[in-house]
């Protein structure tokens, strides 16, 4: 029998409805499970089990009276620490930030509370969210539940680790270059980077979005029914829409799918990763899709241009800080950001303009295909102590070659587990769709998930 902490959100809600178990019983199971895992993973920030017990008791009473307050009433949820929750400081993963309690909930936190979800903790992230790792100057080192010597990825590092370990079913991360999909891929989860504006976020920024991180596609769809509601605070949010998120029946017959196995820039894709993703594409071809090789749209000038843009943006944030405060930032991130001081305004603009070249190339590419399949990352999870696979702040983006373009083209992209390496590390496959076809990429992910079968999740160390 599946333990309560391992049940999907849909199963929890069905259990509450049938009075098989209560939110209080579920959170007690999650709390006990967290106590076994957390000394090893260090995935949580501002963990509040006492507050969660009170919320679970109130939810239990509502369910007993047949009056749940919303579609997620009593479901345990974590939220990445850079998504504001009222009363909780937002350190952005760095010791350089003042610990000032947030006066309000950001849109994702607000929607989850309105739906009755129990936000029992925030999750960790690296300094300013600018590395794909669990290394932070503020938080303890976050590790991967599949192998404690490995990195969970980032910047939604704690969310990835918590999801894989079974800290309840629902987690929310943010993604500006792969920060939902990379940890999802390295931790075996479903991670959706939605179309820009599909999930309102505060503060909004070019390429930045929030996204669900769950163990199942159904739970990701369930979160989208809540998180995608409009919020006036995000000036880039999409209008209200009518999407039947929970209808995930799909058919790829006649669909044109591009297959990208070699980005031609950045880190080389490891053979195990390539073969695993290729097998997923073959499965879609066997279902009636037309699968053809795709030409990569990321080039060295584009990758360097994005690096220049982000570097200057980060330098503009930290340059005003007093030197003693700036020295609290992790050396990797600080050195990378300080390099922005040497990038001219013209080169910064040239770098940003490369993102419009990406848009142009993506539009041409998706004029010929309906979906694109690629690895989520070129390699499996790397050493826990590294800030990036190469651990070189002068080459920080070599591993985000498959994820970063879709942030700037505003297209939806989902990572889902495709298989495992010989040593048991998850391998993610990424499915990308046209702008605003978030529902479509989830349907393809659901098809693959059904064919792949259920996952055997890691167990806490003895």
Long-range contacts (C-beta under 8 A, 24 or more apart in sequence): 3-29, 3-33, 4-29, 4-30, 5-29, 5-30, 5-32, 5-33, 5-166, 5-167, 5-168, 6-166, 6-457, 7-169, 8-169, 8-214, 8-215, 8-216, 8-218, 8-219, 9-72, 9-75, 9-169, 9-170, 9-214, 9-219, 9-222, 9-223, 10-216, 10-218, 10-219, 10-222, 12-74, 12-75, 12-169, 13-71, 13-72, 13-73, 13-74, 13-75, 16-63, 16-68, 16-73, 16-74, 17-63, 19-63, 19-64, 22-56, 22-59, 22-60, 22-63, 22-64, 22-74, 23-56, 23-57, 23-59, 23-60, 23-63, 23-73, 23-74, 23-75, 23-118, 24-53, 24-56, 24-57, 24-59, 24-60, 26-56, 26-74, 26-76, 26-168, 27-52, 27-53, 27-56, 27-76, 27-118, 27-120, 28-53, 28-56, 30-76, 30-120, 30-167, 30-168, 33-165, 33-166, 33-167, 33-460, 34-167, 36-460, 37-145, 37-165, 37-166, 37-167, 37-460, 40-143, 40-148, 40-460, 40-461, 41-142, 41-143, 41-145, 41-148, 41-161, 41-162, 41-165, 42-124, 42-134, 42-139, 42-140, 42-141, 42-142, 42-143, 42-158, 42-161, 43-123, 43-124, 43-142, 43-152, 43-157, 43-158, 43-159, 43-161, 43-162, 43-165, 43-167, 44-78, 44-121, 44-122, 44-123, 44-124, 44-158, 44-162, 44-167, 45-81, 45-91, 45-121, 45-122, 45-123, 45-124, 45-139, 45-158, 46-81, 46-85, 46-88, 46-89, 46-121, 46-122, 47-120, 47-121, 47-122, 48-120, 48-121, 49-120, 51-120, 52-76, 52-118, 52-119, 52-120, 52-121, 55-118, 55-120, 56-118, 59-116, 59-118, 62-116, 68-116, 69-115, 69-116, 70-114, 70-115, 70-116, 70-117, 70-226, 71-115, 71-116, 71-222, 71-225, 71-226, 72-112, 72-115, 72-116, 72-117, 72-170, 72-222, 72-226, 73-115, 73-116, 73-117, 74-116, 74-118, 75-116, 75-117, 75-118, 75-168, 75-169, 75-170, 76-117, 76-118, 76-120, 76-167, 76-168, 76-169, 76-170, 77-112, 77-117, 77-118, 77-119, 77-120, 77-168, 77-170, 77-171, 77-172, 78-119, 78-120, 78-121, 78-122, 78-123, 78-158, 78-159, 78-162, 78-167, 78-168, 78-170, 78-171, 78-172, 79-108, 79-109, 79-112, 79-119, 79-122, 79-123, 79-171, 79-172, 80-122, 80-123, 80-125, 80-156, 80-158, 80-159, 80-171, 80-172, 80-173, 80-174, 80-210, 81-122, 81-123, 81-124, 81-125, 81-158, 82-125, 82-129, 82-174, 83-108, 83-109, 83-122, 83-172, 83-174, 83-201, 83-210, 84-109, 84-202, 85-109, 85-119, 85-122, 88-122, 91-138, 92-125, 92-127, 92-128, 92-129, 93-124, 93-125, 93-126, 93-127, 93-128, 93-129, 93-136, 93-137, 93-138, 93-139, 93-155, 94-127, 94-128, 94-136, 94-137, 94-138, 94-328, 94-329, 94-330, 94-333, 95-137, 95-138, 95-328, 95-329, 96-127, 96-137, 96-318, 96-321, 96-325, 96-326, 96-328, 96-329, 97-138, 106-201, 106-202, 107-199, 107-200, 107-201, 107-202, 107-210, 107-227, 107-231, 107-233, 107-234, 108-172, 108-199, 108-200, 108-201, 108-210, 108-227, 110-231, 111-226, 111-227, 111-229, 111-231, 112-172, 112-226, 112-227, 114-226, 115-226, 117-170, 117-226, 120-168, 121-162, 121-167, 122-158, 123-156, 123-157, 123-158, 123-159, 123-161, 123-162, 123-171, 123-173, 124-157, 124-158, 125-154, 125-155, 125-156, 125-157, 125-158, 126-154, 126-155, 126-157, 126-330, 126-333, 126-387, 127-329, 127-330, 127-333, 127-334, 128-314, 128-317, 128-329, 128-333, 128-337, 129-154, 129-155, 129-174, 129-176, 129-179, 130-155, 130-310, 130-314, 130-333, 130-336, 130-337, 130-396, 131-155, 131-332, 131-333, 131-387, 131-388, 131-396, 132-178, 132-179, 132-182, 132-183, 132-388, 132-389, 132-399, 132-400, 133-157, 133-386, 133-387, 133-388, 134-158, 134-161, 134-384, 135-330, 135-332, 135-385, 135-386, 135-387, 136-330, 137-328, 137-329, 137-330, 137-333, 141-384, 141-385, 143-384, 144-186, 144-187, 144-381, 144-384, 145-187, 145-457, 145-458, 146-187, 146-188, 146-381, 146-424, 146-425, 146-426, 146-458, 147-381, 147-423, 147-424, 147-425, 148-384, 148-461, 149-383, 149-384, 150-186, 150-380, 150-381, 150-382, 150-383, 150-384, 150-425, 151-186, 151-381, 151-382, 151-383, 151-384, 151-386, 152-183, 152-186, 152-187, 152-381, 153-182, 153-183, 153-184, 153-185, 153-186, 153-187, 153-377, 153-381, 154-179, 154-182, 154-183, 155-179, 156-180, 156-183, 156-184, 156-191, 156-213, 157-183, 159-183, 159-213, 160-184, 160-186, 160-187, 160-189, 160-191, 160-213, 161-187, 163-187, 163-189, 163-213, 163-214, 163-215, 164-188, 164-189, 164-457, 164-458, 165-457, 165-458, 165-460, 166-215, 166-457, 169-214, 169-215, 169-216, 169-219, 170-212, 170-214, 170-219, 170-222, 170-223, 171-212, 171-213, 171-214, 172-210, 172-211, 172-212, 172-213, 172-223, 172-227, 173-210, 173-211, 173-213, 174-201, 174-208, 174-209, 174-210, 174-211, 175-208, 175-209, 175-210, 175-211, 175-403, 175-407, 176-205, 176-207, 176-208, 176-209, 176-407, 177-207, 177-306, 177-310, 177-397, 177-400, 177-403, 177-404, 177-407, 178-376, 178-377, 178-400, 178-402, 178-403, 178-404, 178-407, 180-211, 180-213, 180-415, 181-376, 181-403, 181-413, 181-414, 181-415, 181-428, 181-430, 182-376, 182-377, 182-399, 182-400, 182-403, 182-415, 182-428, 183-213, 184-213, 184-376, 184-415, 184-416, 184-428, 185-375, 185-376, 185-377, 185-415, 185-417, 185-426, 185-427, 185-428, 185-429, 185-430, 186-377, 186-380, 186-381, 186-425, 186-426, 186-428, 187-381, 187-426, 188-417, 188-426, 188-428, 188-455, 188-457, 189-213, 189-214, 189-215, 189-415, 189-417, 190-214, 190-215, 190-216, 190-217, 190-219, 190-220, 190-414, 190-415, 190-416, 190-417, 190-445, 190-449, 191-414, 191-415, 191-428, 192-220, 192-224, 192-412, 192-413, 192-414, 192-438, 192-441, 192-442, 193-403, 193-406, 193-407, 193-412, 193-413, 193-414, 194-224, 194-228, 194-412, 194-438, 195-238, 195-410, 195-411, 195-412, 195-435, 195-436, 195-437, 195-438, 196-236, 196-407, 196-410, 197-234, 197-236, 197-237, 197-238, 197-410, 198-224, 198-228, 198-237, 198-238, 198-412, 198-436, 198-438, 199-224, 199-227, 199-228, 200-229, 200-230, 200-231, 200-233, 200-234, 200-237, 201-234, 202-231, 202-233, 202-234, 204-234, 204-235, 204-236, 204-237, 206-355, 206-408, 207-355, 207-407, 207-408, 208-407, 209-407, 215-455, 215-457, 216-449, 217-248, 217-416, 217-442, 217-445, 217-446, 217-449, 218-246, 218-248, 218-446, 220-414, 220-442, 220-445, 221-245, 221-246, 221-248, 221-442, 221-446, 222-246, 224-438, 224-442, 238-436, 243-438, 243-439, 244-439, 245-439, 245-442, 248-442, 248-443, 248-446, 249-443, 250-440, 250-443, 250-444, 250-446, 250-447, 251-288, 252-284, 252-287, 252-288, 252-289, 252-444, 252-447, 253-287, 253-288, 253-289, 254-288, 254-289, 254-290, 255-288, 255-289, 255-290, 255-370, 255-371, 256-289, 256-290, 256-292, 256-368, 256-369, 256-370, 256-371, 257-281, 257-284, 257-285, 257-289, 257-290, 257-291, 257-292, 257-369, 257-370, 257-371, 257-372, 257-373, 258-291, 258-292, 258-293, 258-294, 258-365, 258-368, 258-369, 258-371, 258-372, 258-373, 259-291, 259-292, 259-293, 259-294, 259-372, 259-373, 259-374, 260-293, 260-294, 260-296, 260-372, 260-373, 260-374, 260-402, 261-293, 261-374, 261-375, 262-296, 263-296, 263-298, 263-374, 263-378, 263-401, 263-402, 264-296, 264-299, 265-296, 265-298, 265-299, 265-300, 265-303, 265-401, 266-298, 266-303, 266-378, 266-397, 266-398, 266-399, 266-400, 266-401, 267-378, 267-379, 267-389, 267-390, 267-398, 267-399, 267-401, 268-378, 269-375, 269-378, 269-379, 270-378, 270-379, 270-380, 272-380, 272-421, 272-422, 272-427, 273-375, 273-377, 273-378, 273-379, 273-380, 273-427, 274-375, 276-418, 276-419, 276-427, 276-429, 277-373, 277-374, 277-375, 277-418, 277-427, 277-429, 279-418, 279-419, 280-373, 280-418, 280-429, 280-448, 281-373, 283-448, 283-451, 284-373, 284-444, 284-447, 284-448, 287-447, 291-373, 292-369, 294-365, 294-369, 294-372, 294-374, 295-365, 296-401, 297-358, 297-361, 297-362, 297-365, 297-405, 298-358, 298-401, 298-404, 298-405, 301-354, 302-354, 302-355, 302-357, 302-358, 302-405, 303-397, 303-398, 303-401, 303-404, 304-351, 305-350, 305-351, 305-352, 305-353, 305-354, 305-355, 306-351, 306-354, 306-355, 306-397, 306-404, 306-408, 307-351, 307-396, 307-397, 308-340, 308-343, 308-347, 308-348, 308-350, 308-351, 309-348, 309-351, 309-352, 309-354, 309-355, 311-336, 311-337, 311-339, 311-340, 311-343, 312-340, 312-343, 312-348, 312-351, 313-340, 314-340, 315-339, 315-340, 315-341, 316-340, 330-387, 332-387, 332-388, 332-391, 332-393, 333-387, 333-393, 335-393, 336-393, 336-394, 336-396, 339-393, 339-394, 355-408, 358-405, 358-408, 358-409, 359-408, 359-409, 359-410, 362-405, 362-406, 362-409, 362-411, 363-409, 366-411, 366-434, 370-433, 370-434, 370-440, 371-431, 371-432, 371-433, 371-440, 371-441, 371-444, 372-431, 372-432, 372-433, 373-429, 373-430, 373-431, 373-432, 374-402, 374-429, 374-430, 374-432, 375-402, 375-427, 375-428, 375-429, 375-430, 376-402, 376-403, 376-415, 376-428, 376-429, 376-430, 377-402, 377-403, 377-428, 378-402, 380-421, 380-423, 380-425, 380-426, 380-427, 381-425, 381-426, 402-430, 403-430, 406-432, 409-435, 410-435, 411-435, 411-437, 412-436, 412-437, 412-438, 412-440, 412-441, 413-441, 414-441, 414-442, 414-445, 416-445, 416-448, 416-449, 417-452, 417-455, 418-448, 418-452, 419-452
